[in-house]
């Protein structure tokens, strides 16, 4: 039987090979591209992703994680559309 760390390491290896391709010197700049989909992947034990456990839902893009600098500056119309 294959352990969970082995599965994770194999998945990471494949993901990094696809992302890095031939630009091995800039691999560290691509880490966030690998982190996001890994945090979206459901766990076999819980059937929930890391994002679902922490935030209660999966985020669709990295922009969903960006905090709003000053929420008091939002317009009334923007708040209405967001709801």
Protein Blocks (a to p, Z undefined) as FASTA:
>chain_A
ZZfklmmmmmmmmmmmmmnmmmmmlmmmmmmmmmmmmmmpccfklopafklmmnopacfb
fklmpccfblmlpcfklmmmmZZ
